[in-house]
Amino acid sequence: MKKLEIIIRPGKIEAVRKAMEVAGCVGVTISQAEGHGNQKGLTKERQGSSYRMEMVPKVRLEAVVPDNRVEPIVEAIIREAKTGQPGDGKIFIFDVMDVVRIRTGERGEKAI
């Protein structure tokens, strides 16, 4: 099992969530986030003047998936989240030792 932590633009959330579901992801946790990558924020224009945003609004999606679903889900995320511009986001992939469904006590992939 792997945990996917996906950081994307807020405007891409519904397309990415639906693509993940079609690719075999059965559950996801979504939270708001702020951050920056190599670009160190953004410069925006408003009413004729520019200002700098050090922290850029993002959305974080977290999901635990079986090993055999990782690549189709990652490909689906890239297909929907990619604009080709800086700030498209990142996908972090972690090994998961075990999962426990608190309600039933089930463990492993049955608990995902």
Jmol script that loads the backbone (N, CA, C; Angstrom):
load data "model"
ATOM      1  N   MET A   1       0.842  -1.178   0.000  1.00  0.00           N
ATOM      2  CA  MET A   1       0.000   0.000   0.000  1.00  0.00           C
ATOM      3  C   MET A   1       0.883   1.235   0.000  1.00  0.00           C
ATOM      4  N   LYS A   2       0.367   2.290  -0.626  1.00  0.00           N
ATOM      5  CA  LYS A   2       1.077   3.566  -0.690  1.00  0.00           C
ATOM      6  C   LYS A   2       0.126   4.685  -0.273  1.00  0.00           C
ATOM      7  N   LYS A   3       0.712   5.704   0.350  1.00  0.00           N
ATOM      8  CA  LYS A   3      -0.031   6.923   0.631  1.00  0.00           C
ATOM      9  C   LYS A   3       0.389   7.947  -0.403  1.00  0.00           C
ATOM     10  N   LEU A   4      -0.597   8.551  -1.055  1.00  0.00           N
ATOM     11  CA  LEU A   4      -0.346   9.627  -2.009  1.00  0.00           C
ATOM     12  C   LEU A   4      -0.719  10.940  -1.345  1.00  0.00           C
ATOM     13  N   GLU A   5       0.201  11.871  -1.340  1.00  0.00           N
ATOM     14  CA  GLU A   5      -0.076  13.229  -0.874  1.00  0.00           C
ATOM     15  C   GLU A   5       0.097  14.124  -2.080  1.00  0.00           C
ATOM     16  N   ILE A   6      -0.992  14.746  -2.503  1.00  0.00           N
ATOM     17  CA  ILE A   6      -1.029  15.493  -3.751  1.00  0.00           C
ATOM     18  C   ILE A   6      -1.290  16.954  -3.442  1.00  0.00           C
ATOM     19  N   ILE A   7      -0.426  17.826  -3.914  1.00  0.00           N
ATOM     20  CA  ILE A   7      -0.598  19.271  -3.744  1.00  0.00           C
ATOM     21  C   ILE A   7      -0.890  19.846  -5.131  1.00  0.00           C
ATOM     22  N   ILE A   8      -2.061  20.489  -5.290  1.00  0.00           N
ATOM     23  CA  ILE A   8      -2.463  21.011  -6.601  1.00  0.00           C
ATOM     24  C   ILE A   8      -3.086  22.391  -6.470  1.00  0.00           C
ATOM     25  N   ARG A   9      -3.335  22.996  -7.625  1.00  0.00           N
ATOM     26  CA  ARG A   9      -4.041  24.282  -7.657  1.00  0.00           C
ATOM     27  C   ARG A   9      -5.494  24.073  -7.212  1.00  0.00           C
ATOM     28  N   PRO A  10      -6.066  25.008  -6.448  1.00  0.00           N
ATOM     29  CA  PRO A  10      -7.451  24.846  -5.992  1.00  0.00           C
ATOM     30  C   PRO A  10      -8.449  24.660  -7.134  1.00  0.00           C
ATOM     31  N   GLY A  11      -8.225  25.272  -8.274  1.00  0.00           N
ATOM     32  CA  GLY A  11      -9.153  25.173  -9.396  1.00  0.00           C
ATOM     33  C   GLY A  11      -9.192  23.808 -10.060  1.00  0.00           C
ATOM     34  N   LYS A  12      -8.266  22.923  -9.715  1.00  0.00           N
ATOM     35  CA  LYS A  12      -8.186  21.599 -10.332  1.00  0.00           C
ATOM     36  C   LYS A  12      -8.795  20.498  -9.474  1.00  0.00           C
ATOM     37  N   ILE A  13      -9.301  20.853  -8.305  1.00  0.00           N
ATOM     38  CA  ILE A  13      -9.690  19.834  -7.330  1.00  0.00           C
ATOM     39  C   ILE A  13     -10.756  18.869  -7.846  1.00  0.00           C
ATOM     40  N   GLU A  14     -11.828  19.351  -8.433  1.00  0.00           N
ATOM     41  CA  GLU A  14     -12.907  18.438  -8.836  1.00  0.00           C
ATOM     42  C   GLU A  14     -12.476  17.524  -9.973  1.00  0.00           C
ATOM     43  N   ALA A  15     -11.758  18.051 -10.955  1.00  0.00           N
ATOM     44  CA  ALA A  15     -11.292  17.218 -12.074  1.00  0.00           C
ATOM     45  C   ALA A  15     -10.329  16.144 -11.572  1.00  0.00           C
ATOM     46  N   VAL A  16      -9.416  16.515 -10.666  1.00  0.00           N
ATOM     47  CA  VAL A  16      -8.445  15.546 -10.133  1.00  0.00           C
ATOM     48  C   VAL A  16      -9.155  14.504  -9.271  1.00  0.00           C
ATOM     49  N   ARG A  17     -10.076  14.944  -8.415  1.00  0.00           N
ATOM     50  CA  ARG A  17     -10.789  14.002  -7.538  1.00  0.00           C
ATOM     51  C   ARG A  17     -11.575  12.984  -8.368  1.00  0.00           C
ATOM     52  N   LYS A  18     -12.275  13.449  -9.390  1.00  0.00           N
ATOM     53  CA  LYS A  18     -13.041  12.532 -10.255  1.00  0.00           C
ATOM     54  C   LYS A  18     -12.110  11.589 -11.015  1.00  0.00           C
ATOM     55  N   ALA A  19     -10.986  12.086 -11.524  1.00  0.00           N
ATOM     56  CA  ALA A  19     -10.037  11.233 -12.257  1.00  0.00           C
ATOM     57  C   ALA A  19      -9.437  10.173 -11.337  1.00  0.00           C
ATOM     58  N   MET A  20      -9.147  10.557 -10.082  1.00  0.00           N
ATOM     59  CA  MET A  20      -8.629   9.578  -9.118  1.00  0.00           C
ATOM     60  C   MET A  20      -9.659   8.480  -8.868  1.00  0.00           C
ATOM     61  N   GLU A  21     -10.916   8.839  -8.743  1.00  0.00           N
ATOM     62  CA  GLU A  21     -11.974   7.863  -8.501  1.00  0.00           C
ATOM     63  C   GLU A  21     -12.091   6.898  -9.676  1.00  0.00           C
ATOM     64  N   VAL A  22     -12.081   7.414 -10.888  1.00  0.00           N
ATOM     65  CA  VAL A  22     -12.167   6.572 -12.090  1.00  0.00           C
ATOM     66  C   VAL A  22     -10.963   5.629 -12.176  1.00  0.00           C
ATOM     67  N   ALA A  23      -9.798   6.089 -11.714  1.00  0.00           N
ATOM     68  CA  ALA A  23      -8.573   5.282 -11.769  1.00  0.00           C
ATOM     69  C   ALA A  23      -8.479   4.254 -10.635  1.00  0.00           C
ATOM     70  N   GLY A  24      -9.469   4.242  -9.729  1.00  0.00           N
ATOM     71  CA  GLY A  24      -9.484   3.206  -8.705  1.00  0.00           C
ATOM     72  C   GLY A  24      -9.226   3.659  -7.286  1.00  0.00           C
ATOM     73  N   CYS A  25      -9.240   4.956  -7.032  1.00  0.00           N
ATOM     74  CA  CYS A  25      -9.057   5.474  -5.678  1.00  0.00           C
ATOM     75  C   CYS A  25     -10.429   5.549  -5.008  1.00  0.00           C
ATOM     76  N   VAL A  26     -10.618   4.818  -3.906  1.00  0.00           N
ATOM     77  CA  VAL A  26     -11.940   4.738  -3.280  1.00  0.00           C
ATOM     78  C   VAL A  26     -12.182   5.782  -2.197  1.00  0.00           C
ATOM     79  N   GLY A  27     -11.132   6.401  -1.679  1.00  0.00           N
ATOM     80  CA  GLY A  27     -11.308   7.387  -0.626  1.00  0.00           C
ATOM     81  C   GLY A  27     -10.235   8.452  -0.687  1.00  0.00           C
ATOM     82  N   VAL A  28     -10.582   9.657  -0.286  1.00  0.00           N
ATOM     83  CA  VAL A  28      -9.618  10.754  -0.320  1.00  0.00           C
ATOM     84  C   VAL A  28      -9.959  11.742   0.793  1.00  0.00           C
ATOM     85  N   THR A  29      -8.936  12.348   1.359  1.00  0.00           N
ATOM     86  CA  THR A  29      -9.088  13.431   2.328  1.00  0.00           C
ATOM     87  C   THR A  29      -8.565  14.699   1.679  1.00  0.00           C
ATOM     88  N   ILE A  30      -9.339  15.792   1.772  1.00  0.00           N
ATOM     89  CA  ILE A  30      -8.961  17.041   1.121  1.00  0.00           C
ATOM     90  C   ILE A  30      -8.850  18.135   2.168  1.00  0.00           C
ATOM     91  N   SER A  31      -7.777  18.926   2.082  1.00  0.00           N
ATOM     92  CA  SER A  31      -7.614  20.058   2.981  1.00  0.00           C
ATOM     93  C   SER A  31      -6.982  21.228   2.237  1.00  0.00           C
ATOM     94  N   GLN A  32      -7.238  22.430   2.754  1.00  0.00           N
ATOM     95  CA  GLN A  32      -6.635  23.619   2.166  1.00  0.00           C
ATOM     96  C   GLN A  32      -5.210  23.735   2.659  1.00  0.00           C
ATOM     97  N   ALA A  33      -4.354  24.287   1.805  1.00  0.00           N
ATOM     98  CA  ALA A  33      -2.952  24.452   2.171  1.00  0.00           C
ATOM     99  C   ALA A  33      -2.419  25.742   1.549  1.00  0.00           C
ATOM    100  N   GLU A  34      -1.292  26.183   2.031  1.00  0.00           N
ATOM    101  CA  GLU A  34      -0.576  27.303   1.434  1.00  0.00           C
ATOM    102  C   GLU A  34       0.883  26.916   1.351  1.00  0.00           C
ATOM    103  N   GLY A  35       1.560  27.421   0.372  1.00  0.00           N
ATOM    104  CA  GLY A  35       2.976  27.111   0.264  1.00  0.00           C
ATOM    105  C   GLY A  35       3.585  27.738  -0.966  1.00  0.00           C
ATOM    106  N   HIS A  36       4.833  27.400  -1.193  1.00  0.00           N
ATOM    107  CA  HIS A  36       5.505  27.818  -2.423  1.00  0.00           C
ATOM    108  C   HIS A  36       6.561  26.788  -2.773  1.00  0.00           C
ATOM    109  N   GLY A  37       6.904  26.776  -4.028  1.00  0.00           N
ATOM    110  CA  GLY A  37       7.958  25.892  -4.516  1.00  0.00           C
ATOM    111  C   GLY A  37       9.158  26.716  -4.917  1.00  0.00           C
ATOM    112  N   ASN A  38       9.793  26.300  -5.993  1.00  0.00           N
ATOM    113  CA  ASN A  38      10.989  26.997  -6.465  1.00  0.00           C
ATOM    114  C   ASN A  38      10.735  28.451  -6.828  1.00  0.00           C
ATOM    115  N   GLN A  39       9.484  28.763  -7.231  1.00  0.00           N
ATOM    116  CA  GLN A  39       9.194  30.129  -7.673  1.00  0.00           C
ATOM    117  C   GLN A  39       9.084  31.107  -6.511  1.00  0.00           C
ATOM    118  N   LYS A  40       9.011  30.608  -5.256  1.00  0.00           N
ATOM    119  CA  LYS A  40       8.981  31.446  -4.044  1.00  0.00           C
ATOM    120  C   LYS A  40       7.824  32.431  -4.050  1.00  0.00           C
ATOM    121  N   GLY A  41       6.638  31.973  -4.433  1.00  0.00           N
ATOM    122  CA  GLY A  41       5.454  32.821  -4.412  1.00  0.00           C
ATOM    123  C   GLY A  41       5.099  33.325  -5.792  1.00  0.00           C
ATOM    124  N   LEU A  42       4.147  34.270  -5.818  1.00  0.00           N
ATOM    125  CA  LEU A  42       3.649  34.823  -7.075  1.00  0.00           C
ATOM    126  C   LEU A  42       3.589  36.338  -6.992  1.00  0.00           C
ATOM    127  N   THR A  43       3.729  36.974  -8.147  1.00  0.00           N
ATOM    128  CA  THR A  43       3.470  38.402  -8.248  1.00  0.00           C
ATOM    129  C   THR A  43       2.143  38.564  -8.973  1.00  0.00           C
ATOM    130  N   LYS A  44       1.208  39.303  -8.359  1.00  0.00           N
ATOM    131  CA  LYS A  44      -0.132  39.503  -8.919  1.00  0.00           C
ATOM    132  C   LYS A  44      -0.328  40.977  -9.243  1.00  0.00           C
ATOM    133  N   GLU A  45      -1.217  41.224 -10.181  1.00  0.00           N
ATOM    134  CA  GLU A  45      -1.599  42.592 -10.560  1.00  0.00           C
ATOM    135  C   GLU A  45      -3.012  42.844 -10.051  1.00  0.00           C
ATOM    136  N   ARG A  46      -3.231  44.051  -9.469  1.00  0.00           N
ATOM    137  CA  ARG A  46      -4.573  44.415  -9.014  1.00  0.00           C
ATOM    138  C   ARG A  46      -4.725  45.925  -9.069  1.00  0.00           C
ATOM    139  N   GLN A  47      -5.721  46.379  -9.791  1.00  0.00           N
ATOM    140  CA  GLN A  47      -6.031  47.806  -9.930  1.00  0.00           C
ATOM    141  C   GLN A  47      -4.793  48.629 -10.296  1.00  0.00           C
ATOM    142  N   GLY A  48      -4.024  48.127 -11.239  1.00  0.00           N
ATOM    143  CA  GLY A  48      -2.880  48.865 -11.757  1.00  0.00           C
ATOM    144  C   GLY A  48      -1.594  48.748 -10.962  1.00  0.00           C
ATOM    145  N   SER A  49      -1.610  48.060  -9.841  1.00  0.00           N
ATOM    146  CA  SER A  49      -0.366  47.895  -9.084  1.00  0.00           C
ATOM    147  C   SER A  49      -0.113  46.411  -8.858  1.00  0.00           C
ATOM    148  N   SER A  50       1.134  46.085  -8.627  1.00  0.00           N
ATOM    149  CA  SER A  50       1.482  44.681  -8.417  1.00  0.00           C
ATOM    150  C   SER A  50       1.839  44.441  -6.953  1.00  0.00           C
ATOM    151  N   TYR A  51       1.601  43.243  -6.502  1.00  0.00           N
ATOM    152  CA  TYR A  51       1.965  42.856  -5.135  1.00  0.00           C
ATOM    153  C   TYR A  51       2.456  41.424  -5.156  1.00  0.00           C
ATOM    154  N   ARG A  52       3.203  41.071  -4.141  1.00  0.00           N
ATOM    155  CA  ARG A  52       3.836  39.756  -4.063  1.00  0.00           C
ATOM    156  C   ARG A  52       3.117  38.897  -3.025  1.00  0.00           C
ATOM    157  N   MET A  53       2.757  37.659  -3.423  1.00  0.00           N
ATOM    158  CA  MET A  53       2.185  36.669  -2.502  1.00  0.00           C
ATOM    159  C   MET A  53       3.282  35.649  -2.207  1.00  0.00           C
ATOM    160  N   GLU A  54       3.769  35.637  -0.970  1.00  0.00           N
ATOM    161  CA  GLU A  54       4.823  34.687  -0.602  1.00  0.00           C
ATOM    162  C   GLU A  54       4.271  33.266  -0.531  1.00  0.00           C
ATOM    163  N   MET A  55       3.067  33.132   0.026  1.00  0.00           N
ATOM    164  CA  MET A  55       2.433  31.822   0.168  1.00  0.00           C
ATOM    165  C   MET A  55       1.251  31.746  -0.791  1.00  0.00           C
ATOM    166  N   VAL A  56       1.234  30.705  -1.601  1.00  0.00           N
ATOM    167  CA  VAL A  56       0.220  30.554  -2.635  1.00  0.00           C
ATOM    168  C   VAL A  56      -0.826  29.535  -2.165  1.00  0.00           C
ATOM    169  N   PRO A  57      -2.140  29.846  -2.328  1.00  0.00           N
ATOM    170  CA  PRO A  57      -3.171  28.888  -1.938  1.00  0.00           C
ATOM    171  C   PRO A  57      -3.075  27.609  -2.771  1.00  0.00           C
ATOM    172  N   LYS A  58      -3.174  26.484  -2.101  1.00  0.00           N
ATOM    173  CA  LYS A  58      -3.130  25.162  -2.740  1.00  0.00           C
ATOM    174  C   LYS A  58      -4.169  24.274  -2.067  1.00  0.00           C
ATOM    175  N   VAL A  59      -4.371  23.098  -2.629  1.00  0.00           N
ATOM    176  CA  VAL A  59      -5.224  22.080  -2.041  1.00  0.00           C
ATOM    177  C   VAL A  59      -4.396  20.813  -1.880  1.00  0.00           C
ATOM    178  N   ARG A  60      -4.548  20.151  -0.715  1.00  0.00           N
ATOM    179  CA  ARG A  60      -3.843  18.902  -0.453  1.00  0.00           C
ATOM    180  C   ARG A  60      -4.853  17.751  -0.460  1.00  0.00           C
ATOM    181  N   LEU A  61      -4.587  16.739  -1.262  1.00  0.00           N
ATOM    182  CA  LEU A  61      -5.400  15.529  -1.271  1.00  0.00           C
ATOM    183  C   LEU A  61      -4.525  14.400  -0.741  1.00  0.00           C
ATOM    184  N   GLU A  62      -5.098  13.575   0.129  1.00  0.00           N
ATOM    185  CA  GLU A  62      -4.370  12.439   0.680  1.00  0.00           C
ATOM    186  C   GLU A  62      -5.205  11.181   0.471  1.00  0.00           C
ATOM    187  N   ALA A  63      -4.540  10.114   0.026  1.00  0.00           N
ATOM    188  CA  ALA A  63      -5.242   8.854  -0.210  1.00  0.00           C
ATOM    189  C   ALA A  63      -4.266   7.705   0.013  1.00  0.00           C
ATOM    190  N   VAL A  64      -4.785   6.595   0.520  1.00  0.00           N
ATOM    191  CA  VAL A  64      -4.008   5.361   0.625  1.00  0.00           C
ATOM    192  C   VAL A  64      -4.600   4.392  -0.387  1.00  0.00           C
ATOM    193  N   VAL A  65      -3.728   3.831  -1.225  1.00  0.00           N
ATOM    194  CA  VAL A  65      -4.198   2.990  -2.335  1.00  0.00           C
ATOM    195  C   VAL A  65      -3.363   1.714  -2.397  1.00  0.00           C
ATOM    196  N   PRO A  66      -3.942   0.629  -2.981  1.00  0.00           N
ATOM    197  CA  PRO A  66      -3.155  -0.591  -3.187  1.00  0.00           C
ATOM    198  C   PRO A  66      -2.005  -0.320  -4.160  1.00  0.00           C
ATOM    199  N   ASP A  67      -0.927  -1.073  -4.018  1.00  0.00           N
ATOM    200  CA  ASP A  67       0.255  -0.874  -4.861  1.00  0.00           C
ATOM    201  C   ASP A  67      -0.081  -0.907  -6.354  1.00  0.00           C
ATOM    202  N   ASN A  68      -0.993  -1.810  -6.756  1.00  0.00           N
ATOM    203  CA  ASN A  68      -1.278  -1.959  -8.184  1.00  0.00           C
ATOM    204  C   ASN A  68      -2.122  -0.815  -8.760  1.00  0.00           C
ATOM    205  N   ARG A  69      -2.595   0.104  -7.934  1.00  0.00           N
ATOM    206  CA  ARG A  69      -3.386   1.252  -8.414  1.00  0.00           C
ATOM    207  C   ARG A  69      -2.580   2.553  -8.423  1.00  0.00           C
ATOM    208  N   VAL A  70      -1.339   2.512  -7.903  1.00  0.00           N
ATOM    209  CA  VAL A  70      -0.555   3.746  -7.776  1.00  0.00           C
ATOM    210  C   VAL A  70      -0.319   4.404  -9.139  1.00  0.00           C
ATOM    211  N   GLU A  71       0.217   3.675 -10.100  1.00  0.00           N
ATOM    212  CA  GLU A  71       0.575   4.301 -11.384  1.00  0.00           C
ATOM    213  C   GLU A  71      -0.650   4.812 -12.146  1.00  0.00           C
ATOM    214  N   PRO A  72      -1.753   4.043 -12.254  1.00  0.00           N
ATOM    215  CA  PRO A  72      -2.921   4.616 -12.948  1.00  0.00           C
ATOM    216  C   PRO A  72      -3.452   5.885 -12.271  1.00  0.00           C
ATOM    217  N   ILE A  73      -3.415   5.917 -10.944  1.00  0.00           N
ATOM    218  CA  ILE A  73      -3.908   7.097 -10.231  1.00  0.00           C
ATOM    219  C   ILE A  73      -2.960   8.281 -10.433  1.00  0.00           C
ATOM    220  N   VAL A  74      -1.651   8.034 -10.358  1.00  0.00           N
ATOM    221  CA  VAL A  74      -0.678   9.117 -10.578  1.00  0.00           C
ATOM    222  C   VAL A  74      -0.823   9.678 -12.000  1.00  0.00           C
ATOM    223  N   GLU A  75      -0.971   8.801 -12.986  1.00  0.00           N
ATOM    224  CA  GLU A  75      -1.145   9.269 -14.371  1.00  0.00           C
ATOM    225  C   GLU A  75      -2.421  10.101 -14.516  1.00  0.00           C
ATOM    226  N   ALA A  76      -3.499   9.688 -13.844  1.00  0.00           N
ATOM    227  CA  ALA A  76      -4.760  10.432 -13.908  1.00  0.00           C
ATOM    228  C   ALA A  76      -4.610  11.813 -13.277  1.00  0.00           C
ATOM    229  N   ILE A  77      -3.900  11.875 -12.155  1.00  0.00           N
ATOM    230  CA  ILE A  77      -3.681  13.167 -11.486  1.00  0.00           C
ATOM    231  C   ILE A  77      -2.904  14.103 -12.397  1.00  0.00           C
ATOM    232  N   ILE A  78      -1.818  13.602 -12.968  1.00  0.00           N
ATOM    233  CA  ILE A  78      -0.991  14.440 -13.856  1.00  0.00           C
ATOM    234  C   ILE A  78      -1.814  14.937 -15.041  1.00  0.00           C
ATOM    235  N   ARG A  79      -2.591  14.030 -15.638  1.00  0.00           N
ATOM    236  CA  ARG A  79      -3.400  14.397 -16.813  1.00  0.00           C
ATOM    237  C   ARG A  79      -4.359  15.553 -16.482  1.00  0.00           C
ATOM    238  N   GLU A  80      -4.949  15.543 -15.292  1.00  0.00           N
ATOM    239  CA  GLU A  80      -5.944  16.569 -14.946  1.00  0.00           C
ATOM    240  C   GLU A  80      -5.347  17.819 -14.306  1.00  0.00           C
ATOM    241  N   ALA A  81      -4.222  17.695 -13.617  1.00  0.00           N
ATOM    242  CA  ALA A  81      -3.670  18.836 -12.869  1.00  0.00           C
ATOM    243  C   ALA A  81      -2.651  19.649 -13.666  1.00  0.00           C
ATOM    244  N   LYS A  82      -2.102  19.085 -14.721  1.00  0.00           N
ATOM    245  CA  LYS A  82      -1.007  19.737 -15.440  1.00  0.00           C
ATOM    246  C   LYS A  82      -1.503  20.893 -16.310  1.00  0.00           C
ATOM    247  N   THR A  83      -0.873  22.065 -16.120  1.00  0.00           N
ATOM    248  CA  THR A  83      -1.107  23.204 -17.011  1.00  0.00           C
ATOM    249  C   THR A  83       0.156  23.523 -17.804  1.00  0.00           C
ATOM    250  N   GLY A  84       1.291  23.001 -17.322  1.00  0.00           N
ATOM    251  CA  GLY A  84       2.570  23.301 -17.946  1.00  0.00           C
ATOM    252  C   GLY A  84       3.242  24.534 -17.367  1.00  0.00           C
ATOM    253  N   GLN A  85       2.586  25.174 -16.407  1.00  0.00           N
ATOM    254  CA  GLN A  85       3.115  26.392 -15.783  1.00  0.00           C
ATOM    255  C   GLN A  85       3.671  26.062 -14.393  1.00  0.00           C
ATOM    256  N   PRO A  86       4.609  26.870 -13.891  1.00  0.00           N
ATOM    257  CA  PRO A  86       5.075  26.665 -12.516  1.00  0.00           C
ATOM    258  C   PRO A  86       3.890  26.720 -11.545  1.00  0.00           C
ATOM    259  N   GLY A  87       3.914  25.878 -10.533  1.00  0.00           N
ATOM    260  CA  GLY A  87       2.845  25.876  -9.544  1.00  0.00           C
ATOM    261  C   GLY A  87       1.804  24.794  -9.770  1.00  0.00           C
ATOM    262  N   ASP A  88       2.019  23.897 -10.736  1.00  0.00           N
ATOM    263  CA  ASP A  88       1.058  22.813 -10.969  1.00  0.00           C
ATOM    264  C   ASP A  88       0.958  21.886  -9.762  1.00  0.00           C
ATOM    265  N   GLY A  89       2.022  21.767  -8.980  1.00  0.00           N
ATOM    266  CA  GLY A  89       1.953  20.969  -7.761  1.00  0.00           C
ATOM    267  C   GLY A  89       2.905  19.794  -7.746  1.00  0.00           C
ATOM    268  N   LYS A  90       2.707  18.924  -6.756  1.00  0.00           N
ATOM    269  CA  LYS A  90       3.581  17.769  -6.553  1.00  0.00           C
ATOM    270  C   LYS A  90       2.749  16.583  -6.095  1.00  0.00           C
ATOM    271  N   ILE A  91       3.298  15.384  -6.322  1.00  0.00           N
ATOM    272  CA  ILE A  91       2.718  14.152  -5.800  1.00  0.00           C
ATOM    273  C   ILE A  91       3.805  13.465  -4.990  1.00  0.00           C
ATOM    274  N   PHE A  92       3.563  13.269  -3.704  1.00  0.00           N
ATOM    275  CA  PHE A  92       4.495  12.547  -2.845  1.00  0.00           C
ATOM    276  C   PHE A  92       3.933  11.144  -2.631  1.00  0.00           C
ATOM    277  N   ILE A  93       4.792  10.133  -2.715  1.00  0.00           N
ATOM    278  CA  ILE A  93       4.364   8.744  -2.595  1.00  0.00           C
ATOM    279  C   ILE A  93       5.144   8.100  -1.446  1.00  0.00           C
ATOM    280  N   PHE A  94       4.397   7.591  -0.446  1.00  0.00           N
ATOM    281  CA  PHE A  94       4.993   6.994   0.745  1.00  0.00           C
ATOM    282  C   PHE A  94       4.571   5.533   0.880  1.00  0.00           C
ATOM    283  N   ASP A  95       5.453   4.708   1.410  1.00  0.00           N
ATOM    284  CA  ASP A  95       5.083   3.344   1.788  1.00  0.00           C
ATOM    285  C   ASP A  95       4.198   3.397   3.029  1.00  0.00           C
ATOM    286  N   VAL A  96       3.172   2.531   3.080  1.00  0.00           N
ATOM    287  CA  VAL A  96       2.301   2.420   4.252  1.00  0.00           C
ATOM    288  C   VAL A  96       2.455   1.012   4.815  1.00  0.00           C
ATOM    289  N   MET A  97       2.785   0.906   6.086  1.00  0.00           N
ATOM    290  CA  MET A  97       2.990  -0.403   6.709  1.00  0.00           C
ATOM    291  C   MET A  97       1.677  -1.123   6.952  1.00  0.00           C
ATOM    292  N   ASP A  98       0.649  -0.417   7.387  1.00  0.00           N
ATOM    293  CA  ASP A  98      -0.619  -1.061   7.704  1.00  0.00           C
ATOM    294  C   ASP A  98      -1.699   0.008   7.791  1.00  0.00           C
ATOM    295  N   VAL A  99      -2.947  -0.429   7.661  1.00  0.00           N
ATOM    296  CA  VAL A  99      -4.119   0.431   7.835  1.00  0.00           C
ATOM    297  C   VAL A  99      -5.085  -0.320   8.728  1.00  0.00           C
ATOM    298  N   VAL A 100      -5.704   0.362   9.673  1.00  0.00           N
ATOM    299  CA  VAL A 100      -6.689  -0.253  10.560  1.00  0.00           C
ATOM    300  C   VAL A 100      -7.989   0.535  10.445  1.00  0.00           C
ATOM    301  N   ARG A 101      -9.094  -0.167  10.100  1.00  0.00           N
ATOM    302  CA  ARG A 101     -10.417   0.469  10.107  1.00  0.00           C
ATOM    303  C   ARG A 101     -10.899   0.412  11.550  1.00  0.00           C
ATOM    304  N   ILE A 102     -11.034   1.538  12.167  1.00  0.00           N
ATOM    305  CA  ILE A 102     -11.349   1.599  13.594  1.00  0.00           C
ATOM    306  C   ILE A 102     -12.676   0.909  13.899  1.00  0.00           C
ATOM    307  N   ARG A 103     -13.692   1.109  13.047  1.00  0.00           N
ATOM    308  CA  ARG A 103     -15.037   0.567  13.310  1.00  0.00           C
ATOM    309  C   ARG A 103     -15.044  -0.957  13.402  1.00  0.00           C
ATOM    310  N   THR A 104     -14.296  -1.645  12.511  1.00  0.00           N
ATOM    311  CA  THR A 104     -14.378  -3.101  12.427  1.00  0.00           C
ATOM    312  C   THR A 104     -13.116  -3.823  12.880  1.00  0.00           C
ATOM    313  N   GLY A 105     -12.013  -3.100  12.957  1.00  0.00           N
ATOM    314  CA  GLY A 105     -10.747  -3.730  13.294  1.00  0.00           C
ATOM    315  C   GLY A 105     -10.063  -4.365  12.096  1.00  0.00           C
ATOM    316  N   GLU A 106     -10.679  -4.283  10.889  1.00  0.00           N
ATOM    317  CA  GLU A 106     -10.041  -4.826   9.686  1.00  0.00           C
ATOM    318  C   GLU A 106      -8.693  -4.150   9.479  1.00  0.00           C
ATOM    319  N   ARG A 107      -7.778  -4.914   8.863  1.00  0.00           N
ATOM    320  CA  ARG A 107      -6.442  -4.378   8.634  1.00  0.00           C
ATOM    321  C   ARG A 107      -6.033  -4.590   7.189  1.00  0.00           C
ATOM    322  N   GLY A 108      -5.003  -3.863   6.784  1.00  0.00           N
ATOM    323  CA  GLY A 108      -4.440  -3.998   5.437  1.00  0.00           C
ATOM    324  C   GLY A 108      -5.354  -3.411   4.367  1.00  0.00           C
ATOM    325  N   GLU A 109      -5.241  -3.948   3.137  1.00  0.00           N
ATOM    326  CA  GLU A 109      -6.002  -3.397   2.016  1.00  0.00           C
ATOM    327  C   GLU A 109      -7.505  -3.465   2.231  1.00  0.00           C
ATOM    328  N   LYS A 110      -7.999  -4.424   3.032  1.00  0.00           N
ATOM    329  CA  LYS A 110      -9.436  -4.494   3.328  1.00  0.00           C
ATOM    330  C   LYS A 110      -9.909  -3.258   4.082  1.00  0.00           C
ATOM    331  N   ALA A 111      -9.002  -2.594   4.764  1.00  0.00           N
ATOM    332  CA  ALA A 111      -9.361  -1.426   5.568  1.00  0.00           C
ATOM    333  C   ALA A 111      -9.260  -0.108   4.809  1.00  0.00           C
ATOM    334  N   ILE A 112      -8.747  -0.144   3.571  1.00  0.00           N
ATOM    335  CA  ILE A 112      -8.616   1.105   2.796  1.00  0.00           C
ATOM    336  C   ILE A 112      -9.988   1.624   2.443  1.00  0.00           C
TER     337      ILE A 112
END
end "model"
wireframe off; spacefill off
backbone 0.3
color backbone group
